[in-house]
Amino acid sequence: MATNSVPAKMAIDRKAVIRKVRRTILPIAFLLYMFNYMDRSSISYAQLTMGKELGIDVATYGAVAAIFFIAYVLLEVPSNMILAKVGARLWLARIAITWGLVTIATGFVHSVTQLYIARVLLGIAEAGLFPGLILFLTYWFMNHDRGRAIGAMALAMPVALILGSISGGLILDHADWFGLSSWRWVFILQGMPPVLLGIWILLTLADRPSKAKWLSADESRWLEDSIATEYAAMPEEKHDNASELRALRNPKILYLGLINALVGVAAYGMAFFLPMVVKQLNPAYSTTNIGLYGAIPYVCGAVVMLLLVRYADITGRRKLIVLACFATAILGLIMTAVFRDSPLLGMIGLILLACGVIGNIPVYWALISEILTKRQAVVGIAVINSLASAGGFFGPFLIGKLATPGDTIVGMTVPMVALILAFALLLFVKVPAHTRTKPMSTERFPEPERGMTDLSSDTRKSAAEQL
């Protein structure tokens, strides 16, 4: 055995290592995704008063919300490839700082044309964050723990929508400083935190375990070896310079991406139009009340997400859980449409919609991260997320076209049809036997295989670099 390798039976507190990783890495991923989603969807509350000032009707608003995704979709894959080459610290910091600055600048637009330009620039700035974070987590978490790690990060989505909903309503009713309209302050105030967060990431983040000063050499070596062992056990295609790009035409990836695109129609339709739906359920609501009541579905969705991701990791029944989520969201949309004249029953429908749409996210991504090989993951995750973002374009655009000034709920037929199609497509997804998550105790962490712990330092370094 090489003198600089890790002894097979070295006394490493593996649970302590995992706890360190969770405490250090997950808060960064959580905050990035939270502020990202707040900035992306802040326009949904700004529109409640911005539309009148800039002369934006519901159809134009749908187009403004949708245009964000054009550059976002096109740049997802290149962004993830750059992150894999230059490292997460530099690239995630760049994304956060630039999107924060663009969001602040959006608060100073004075025409619809300028708003369109700002949304396109925001899509360019934000492109690659979510798939980059998913890829980043694969560098730090083993397979049996990755689902909960993704779930902890994905929890930022409902939290962002909760905070954005509450703060958006309050800002619209109370912020009119320095002669600027209140809707402008929605963008300005929500654009500042990611700039500060990006600077902090640039100064402190470690790209992977081997660069983490808060892990000992033995701890980082054990963690990287364990993750490399899991990937080594997966079937892998022969590598050449174009192997990563094969994911762009991999039928399995495209099929999973199509399902994600259909879910994206519902997710972004909910994020961009829920304030208008709440207002339609009870036109007497003030903007503050719309923000408070609009937060309720997201609170319920966050709770369901936490419960489902843990259940999915323990049982391995991820496909069944995602199917149940789709069915719940469909039921919620039907209830909202049928009981549009009842604020209580209509709100219950929105709660079911949010539970289904939000609850499936980490479970579906954990399933995807198991199916893809390590080389497919770099591009494949970005491709699948790009297709979800394509749903983010078509969803708001079609909802805006179908909705009328007095009836936003009729436009929600679009996400209902999309979810029905996603449910049908997922029924035909077959998870290969070697990728199925096995039920296991959450208190046990597998030992690296002896063959991995006995590797020479050069071989270990090569294996880690392939991740």
SEMAR-218161 format. One record per residue (C-alpha): residue in one letter; z, x, y. Coordinates in Angstrom, 1 decimal. Each point is the difference from the previous one (the first is absolute). Last residue first. Example, Ala and Ser with C-alpha at 12.3 -4.5 7.8 and 13.67 -1.06 7.14 Angstrom:
# residues 2
R  type      pz      px      py
R     s     7.1    13.7    -1.1
R     a     0.7    -1.4    -3.4
//
This chain:
# residues 467
R  type      pz      px      py
R     l   -11.1   -16.1    13.8
R     q    -2.2     2.9    -0.9
R     e     2.1     2.4     2.0
R     a     3.0    -0.6    -2.3
R     a    -2.0     0.9    -3.1
R     s    -1.2     3.2     1.6
R     k     3.5     1.0     1.1
R     r     1.3    -0.6    -3.5
R     t    -2.7     2.2    -1.5
R     d     0.8     2.8     2.5
R     s     3.8    -0.4    -0.6
R     s    -0.4     0.2    -3.8
R     l     0.4    -3.2    -1.8
R     d     3.1    -0.5    -2.2
R     t     1.1    -3.1     1.8
R     m    -3.3    -1.6    -0.6
R     g    -0.2     0.7    -3.7
R     r     3.6    -1.2    -0.3
R     e    -1.0    -3.4     1.2
R     p     1.8    -0.9     3.3
R     e     3.1    -2.0    -0.7
R     p    -0.1    -3.8     0.6
R     f     2.2    -1.6     2.7
R     r     2.5    -2.6    -1.1
R     e     1.9    -2.4     2.2
R     t    -2.7    -2.5     0.7
R     s    -0.1    -0.7    -3.8
R     m    -3.5    -0.4    -1.4
R     p    -2.6    -2.6    -0.6
R     k    -3.3     1.7    -0.7
R     t    -2.7     0.1     2.7
R     r    -3.4    -0.5    -1.5
R     t    -2.3     2.9     0.7
R     h    -0.6     1.3    -3.5
R     a    -0.8    -3.5    -1.3
R     p    -2.8    -0.6     2.5
R     v     0.7    -2.9     2.4
R     k    -2.7    -2.6    -0.3
R     v    -1.0    -1.9     3.1
R     f    -1.7    -3.3    -0.9
R     l     2.8    -2.3     1.4
R     l    -0.1     2.0     3.2
R     l    -3.4    -1.4     0.9
R     a     1.2    -3.6    -0.3
R     f     3.1     0.6     2.2
R     a    -2.1     1.9     2.6
R     l    -2.4    -3.0     0.1
R     i     2.8    -2.4     0.6
R     l     1.4     2.3     2.6
R     a    -3.2     0.1     2.0
R     v    -0.4    -3.8    -0.1
R     m     3.5    -0.3     1.5
R     p    -0.6     2.8     2.5
R     v    -3.1    -2.0     1.4
R     t     1.6    -3.4     0.0
R     m     2.4     1.4     2.6
R     g    -2.5    -0.9     2.6
R     v     1.0    -3.6    -0.2
R     i     3.5     1.1     1.0
R     t    -1.2     1.2     3.4
R     d    -0.6    -3.6     1.3
R     g    -0.1    -0.7     3.7
R     p    -2.3     2.8     1.2
R     t    -2.0    -0.3    -3.3
R     a     0.2     2.2    -3.0
R     l    -3.1     0.8    -2.1
R     k    -1.3     2.9     2.1
R     g     3.5     1.5     0.6
R     i     0.8    -0.3    -3.7
R     l    -3.3     1.7    -0.8
R     f     0.6     3.0     2.3
R     p     3.7     0.2    -0.9
R     g    -0.8     0.3    -3.8
R     f    -3.3     1.9     0.2
R     f     1.5     3.1     1.7
R     g     3.3     0.1    -1.9
R     g    -1.9    -0.5    -3.2
R     a    -1.8     3.2     0.9
R     s     3.4     1.5     0.3
R     a     0.7    -0.9    -3.6
R     l    -3.3     1.7    -0.8
R     s     1.2     3.1     1.8
R     n     3.3    -0.2    -1.9
R     i    -1.9     0.2    -3.3
R     v    -2.2     2.9     1.3
R     a     3.0     1.9     1.3
R     i     1.9    -0.3    -3.2
R     g    -3.2     1.1    -1.9
R     v    -0.6     3.0     2.2
R     v     3.1     2.1    -0.7
R     a     0.9    -2.1    -3.0
R     q    -3.1     0.8    -2.0
R     r     1.1     3.6    -0.3
R     k     3.5    -0.8    -1.2
R     t    -1.3    -2.7    -2.4
R     l     0.1    -3.6     1.0
R     i     1.7    -2.7    -2.1
R     e     3.6     0.8     0.9
R     s    -0.6     0.0     3.7
R     i    -1.8    -3.3    -0.3
R     l     2.9    -1.7    -1.7
R     a     2.4     1.4     2.7
R     w    -2.4    -1.3     2.6
R     y     0.0    -3.5    -1.5
R     v     3.8    -0.1    -0.3
R     p     0.5     1.4     3.5
R     i    -2.2    -2.8     1.6
R     n     0.7    -3.0    -2.2
R     g     3.1    -1.2     1.9
R     i    -1.6     0.0     3.4
R     v    -2.8    -2.5    -0.8
R     g     2.0    -2.2    -2.3
R     c     3.2    -0.1     2.0
R     a    -2.0    -0.4     3.3
R     l    -1.9    -3.0    -1.3
R     l     3.1    -1.6    -1.5
R     i     1.7     0.4     3.4
R     l    -3.0    -1.4     1.8
R     g     0.1    -3.1    -2.3
R     i     3.7    -0.4     0.7
R     m    -0.8     0.1     3.7
R     g    -2.5    -2.9    -0.5
R     l     2.7    -1.9    -1.8
R     l     2.4     0.4     3.0
R     p    -2.5    -0.3     2.8
R     s    -1.5    -3.2    -1.5
R     d    -3.4    -0.9     1.5
R     r    -1.8     2.9    -1.8
R     f     1.4    -1.3    -3.3
R     v    -3.2     0.1    -2.0
R     a    -1.4     3.2     1.5
R     t     3.3     1.9    -0.2
R     m     0.6    -1.3    -3.5
R     i    -3.4     1.2    -1.2
R     l     0.6     3.4     1.6
R     g     3.3     0.3    -1.8
R     l    -1.4    -0.9    -3.3
R     i    -2.7     2.7     0.3
R     a     2.7     2.5     0.9
R     t     2.1    -0.9    -3.1
R     a    -3.1     0.3    -2.2
R     f    -0.8     3.5     1.4
R     c     3.6     1.1    -0.6
R     a     0.0    -1.3    -3.6
R     l    -3.2     2.0    -0.7
R     v     1.7     3.1     1.5
R     i     3.0    -0.4    -2.2
R     l    -2.2    -0.4    -3.1
R     k    -1.9     3.2     0.8
R     r     3.2     1.9     0.6
R     r     1.9    -0.9    -3.2
R     g     1.5     3.5    -0.4
R     t     3.4    -1.4    -0.6
R     i     2.3     2.3     2.0
R     d    -2.6     1.0     2.6
R     a    -1.2    -3.5     0.4
R     y     3.5    -1.4     0.4
R     r     0.8     2.5     2.7
R     v    -3.3    -0.7     1.8
R     l     0.6    -3.7    -0.3
R     l     3.5    -0.2     1.5
R     l    -0.8     2.2     3.0
R     m    -3.2    -1.9     0.7
R     v     1.8    -3.3    -0.2
R     v     2.5     1.1     2.6
R     a    -2.8     1.2     2.4
R     g    -2.0    -3.2    -0.5
R     c     3.0    -2.1     1.0
R     v     0.5     2.0     3.2
R     y    -3.8    -0.2     0.7
R     p     0.0    -3.8    -0.4
R     i     2.9    -0.2     2.5
R     a    -1.4     2.3     2.7
R     g    -2.4    -2.7     1.3
R     y     3.0    -2.2     0.8
R     l     1.5     2.6     2.3
R     g    -3.3     1.0     1.6
R     i    -1.2    -3.6     0.5
R     n     3.4    -0.7     1.4
R     t    -0.3     2.8     2.6
R     t    -3.6    -1.2     0.8
R     s     1.4    -3.5     0.7
R     y    -0.3    -2.6    -2.8
R     a    -1.1    -3.5     1.1
R     p    -3.4     0.3    -1.8
R     n     1.8    -0.2    -3.3
R     l    -2.1     0.7    -3.1
R     q    -2.8     1.1     2.3
R     k     2.2     2.7     1.5
R     v     0.9     1.2    -3.4
R     v    -3.7     0.2    -0.9
R     m    -0.8     1.9     3.2
R     p     2.8     2.5    -0.8
R     l    -1.3     0.4    -3.6
R     f    -3.5     0.9     1.1
R     f    -0.2     3.8     0.0
R     a     2.5     0.8    -2.7
R     m    -0.9    -2.9    -2.3
R     g    -3.8     0.6     0.3
R     y     0.8     3.7    -0.6
R     a     1.7    -0.7    -3.3
R     a    -2.3    -2.7    -1.1
R     v    -3.3     1.8     0.5
R     g     1.7     3.2    -1.2
R     v     0.6    -1.8    -3.3
R     l    -3.7    -0.4    -0.4
R     a    -0.6     3.7     0.9
R     n     2.7     1.0    -2.5
R     i    -1.8    -1.9    -2.8
R     l    -3.2     1.8     1.0
R     g     1.8     3.3     0.0
R     l     1.1    -0.5    -3.6
R     y    -3.6    -0.6    -0.9
R     l    -1.2     3.0     2.0
R     i     2.5     2.2    -1.6
R     k    -0.9    -1.2    -3.5
R     p    -3.7     0.3     0.7
R     n     0.2     3.7     1.2
R     r    -2.6     0.3     2.7
R     l     2.1     1.4     2.8
R     a     2.4     1.6    -2.5
R     r    -2.8     2.4    -0.9
R     l     0.8     1.6     3.4
R     e     3.0     1.8    -1.5
R     s    -2.1     1.6    -2.6
R     a    -2.6     1.4     2.4
R     n     1.1     3.6     0.2
R     d     0.6     0.1    -3.8
R     h     2.7    -1.2    -2.3
R     k    -0.4    -1.2    -3.5
R     e     1.6    -3.4    -0.4
R     e     3.6    -0.4    -0.7
R     p     1.9    -2.1    -2.6
R     m     3.7    -0.1     1.1
R     a     2.6     2.3    -1.6
R     a    -0.7     2.7     2.6
R     y     0.9    -2.5     2.8
R     e     3.5    -0.6    -1.5
R     t     0.5     3.7    -0.5
R     a    -1.0     0.7     3.6
R     i     2.7    -2.4     1.2
R     s     2.7     1.7    -2.1
R     d    -1.1     3.5     1.1
R     e     0.0    -1.0     3.7
R     l     3.6    -1.4    -0.4
R     w     1.3     2.9    -2.1
R     r    -1.4     2.6     2.4
R     s     1.4    -1.8     3.1
R     e     3.4    -0.1    -1.7
R     d     0.0     3.6    -1.1
R     a    -1.1     1.3     3.4
R     s     2.7    -2.1     1.7
R     l    -0.9    -3.1     1.8
R     w     0.7    -0.6     3.7
R     k    -2.4     2.7     1.0
R     a    -2.9    -2.1    -1.4
R     k    -3.2     2.0    -0.3
R     s    -0.2     0.0    -3.8
R     p     0.9    -3.7     0.0
R     r    -3.2    -1.0     1.9
R     d    -1.2    -0.3     3.6
R     a     3.4     0.5     1.6
R     l     0.5    -1.9     3.3
R     t     2.1     1.4     2.8
R     l    -1.9     1.0     3.2
R     l    -3.2    -2.0    -0.4
R     i     2.0    -2.9    -1.4
R     w     2.2    -0.1     3.2
R     i    -3.1     0.1     2.2
R     g    -1.6    -2.9    -1.9
R     l     3.2    -2.0     0.3
R     l     0.1     0.4     3.8
R     v    -3.6    -1.2     0.2
R     p     0.7    -2.8    -2.5
R     p     2.9    -1.3     2.1
R     m    -2.0    -0.5     3.3
R     g    -2.8    -2.4    -1.1
R     q     2.3    -3.0    -0.5
R     l     1.3     0.1     3.5
R     i    -3.5     0.3     1.6
R     f    -1.7    -2.5    -2.3
R     v     2.5    -2.8     0.5
R     w     0.4     1.1     3.6
R     r    -3.6    -1.1     0.7
R     w     0.8    -3.5    -1.3
R     s     2.7    -0.3     2.7
R     s    -2.4     0.4     2.9
R     l     0.5     3.2     2.1
R     g     1.4    -0.3     3.5
R     f     2.4     2.8    -0.5
R     w     2.0    -1.9    -2.7
R     d    -0.9    -3.4    -1.5
R     a     1.9     0.2    -3.3
R     h     2.1    -3.1    -0.7
R     d    -2.0    -2.8    -1.8
R     l    -2.8     2.2    -1.4
R     i     2.4     2.8    -0.9
R     l     2.3    -2.4    -1.9
R     g    -2.9    -1.5    -2.0
R     g    -1.4     3.4    -0.9
R     s     3.5     1.4    -0.8
R     i     0.7    -2.7    -2.6
R     s    -3.5     0.0    -1.6
R     g    -0.4     3.8     0.1
R     l     3.4     0.5    -1.5
R     i    -0.7    -2.4    -2.8
R     l    -3.6     1.2    -0.4
R     a     1.1     3.6    -0.1
R     v     2.7    -0.9    -2.6
R     p    -2.6    -1.8    -2.0
R     m    -2.2     3.1    -0.1
R     a     2.8     2.6    -0.2
R     l     0.9    -1.4    -3.4
R     a    -3.2     1.8    -1.1
R     m     1.8     3.3     0.3
R     a     2.9    -1.1    -2.2
R     g    -2.5    -1.6    -2.4
R     i    -2.0     3.2    -0.2
R     a     3.2     1.9    -0.9
R     r     0.9    -2.8    -2.5
R     g    -3.3     0.3    -1.7
R     r     0.2     3.8     0.0
R     d     3.2     0.3    -1.9
R     h    -1.4    -0.2    -3.6
R     n    -3.1     2.0     1.1
R     m     1.8     2.9     1.5
R     f     0.4     0.2     3.8
R     w    -0.7     2.7     2.6
R     y    -3.7     0.9    -0.1
R     t    -0.9    -3.6    -1.0
R     l     1.8    -1.1     3.2
R     f    -2.5     1.9     2.2
R     l    -2.9    -1.8    -1.7
R     i     1.5    -3.4     0.8
R     l     0.7     1.3     3.6
R     g    -3.6     1.1     0.4
R     p    -1.2    -3.3    -1.4
R     f     2.0    -1.7     2.7
R     l    -0.8     2.3     2.9
R     g    -3.7     0.6    -0.6
R     a    -1.4    -1.6     3.1
R     e     2.6    -0.5     2.7
R     a    -1.8     1.8     2.8
R     i    -3.5    -1.2    -0.8
R     g     1.2    -3.6    -0.3
R     l     1.9     0.3     3.3
R     l    -3.2     1.3     1.7
R     v    -1.8    -3.1    -1.2
R     r     2.8    -2.2     1.3
R     a    -0.1     1.7     3.4
R     i    -3.7    -0.4     0.3
R     y     0.2    -3.7    -0.8
R     l     2.7    -0.4     2.6
R     q    -2.1     1.8     2.6
R     t    -2.8    -2.5    -0.7
R     v     2.4    -2.9     0.3
R     s     1.1     1.1     3.4
R     h     2.9     1.5     1.9
R     v     1.5     2.5    -2.5
R     f     3.3     1.7     1.0
R     g     2.2    -1.0    -2.9
R     t    -2.7     1.4    -2.4
R     a     0.9     3.4     1.3
R     i     3.4    -0.2    -1.6
R     t    -1.6    -0.9    -3.3
R     v    -2.5     3.0     0.3
R     l     2.9     2.4     0.7
R     g     1.9    -1.2    -3.1
R     w    -3.1     0.2    -2.2
R     t    -0.5     3.6     1.1
R     i     3.6     1.1    -0.6
R     a     0.3    -1.6    -3.4
R     i    -3.3     1.2    -1.4
R     r     0.5     3.6     1.1
R     a     3.5     0.1    -1.5
R     l    -1.3    -1.3    -3.3
R     w    -2.6     2.7     0.0
R     l     2.2     3.0     0.9
R     r     2.8    -0.8    -2.4
R     a    -2.1    -1.5    -2.8
R     g    -1.9     3.2    -0.7
R     v    -3.3     1.5     1.2
R     k    -2.0    -0.5    -3.2
R     a     1.4    -3.2    -1.5
R     l     0.3    -1.5     3.4
R     i    -3.6     0.7     0.8
R     m    -1.1    -1.8    -3.2
R     n     2.2    -2.9     0.9
R     s    -1.6    -0.2     3.5
R     p    -3.6     0.2    -1.4
R     v     0.8    -2.9    -2.3
R     e     1.5    -2.3     2.6
R     l    -2.5     0.8     2.8
R     l    -2.6    -2.8    -0.7
R     v     2.6    -2.6    -0.5
R     y     2.0     0.7     3.2
R     a    -3.2     0.3     2.0
R     i    -0.9    -3.6    -0.8
R     f     3.6    -1.3    -0.5
R     f     0.9    -0.3     3.7
R     i    -2.9    -2.3     0.5
R     a     1.8    -2.8    -1.8
R     a     2.8    -0.7     2.5
R     v    -2.6    -0.1     2.9
R     a    -2.3    -2.2    -2.1
R     g     2.8    -2.5    -0.8
R     y     1.0     0.0     3.7
R     t    -3.5    -0.8     0.9
R     a     0.1    -3.0    -2.3
R     v     3.4    -1.1     1.2
R     d    -1.0     0.1     3.7
R     i     0.5     3.1     2.2
R     g    -0.1    -0.5     3.8
R     l     1.8     3.2     1.0
R     e     3.0    -1.7     1.5
R     k     0.0    -3.0    -2.3
R     g    -0.4     2.1    -3.1
R     m     2.7     2.4     1.0
R     t     2.7    -2.7    -0.1
R     l     0.2    -0.8    -3.7
R     q    -2.3     2.9    -0.7
R     a     2.8     2.5     0.5
R     y     1.6    -1.5    -3.1
R     s    -2.8     0.6    -2.4
R     i    -1.0     3.2     1.9
R     s     3.2     1.7    -1.3
R     s    -1.6     0.0    -3.4
R     r    -1.3     3.6    -0.1
R     d     2.9     1.4     2.0
R     m     2.6    -1.7    -2.2
R     y    -1.8     1.1    -3.1
R     n    -0.1     3.6     1.0
R     f     3.6    -0.1     1.2
R     m     1.1    -1.1    -3.4
R     y    -2.3     2.3    -2.0
R     l     1.2     3.1     1.8
R     l     3.6    -1.1    -0.1
R     f     0.0    -0.6    -3.7
R     a    -1.9     3.2    -0.9
R     i     2.5     2.0     2.0
R     p     3.0    -1.9    -1.4
R     l    -1.4     0.5    -3.6
R     i    -0.3     3.8     0.2
R     t     3.6     1.1     0.8
R     r     2.4    -2.4    -1.7
R     r    -2.3    -0.7    -2.9
R     v    -0.7     3.7    -0.6
R     k     3.7     0.8     0.1
R     r     0.8    -2.8    -2.4
R     i    -2.7     1.2    -2.4
R     v     1.6     3.5     0.1
R     a     3.5    -1.4    -0.6
R     k    -1.3    -2.0    -3.0
R     r    -1.4     3.3    -1.4
R     d     3.2     1.9     0.2
R     i    -1.5     3.2    -1.2
R     a     1.8     1.9    -2.8
R     m    -2.7     2.2    -1.4
R     k    -1.0    -1.1    -3.5
R     a    -3.7     1.0     0.0
R     p     0.7     3.1     2.1
R     v    -2.1    -0.2     3.2
R     s    -2.6     2.8     0.2
R     n     0.5     3.3     2.0
R     t     0.9     2.1    -3.0
R     a    -3.0    -1.1    -2.0
R     m     0.8    -1.3    -3.4
//
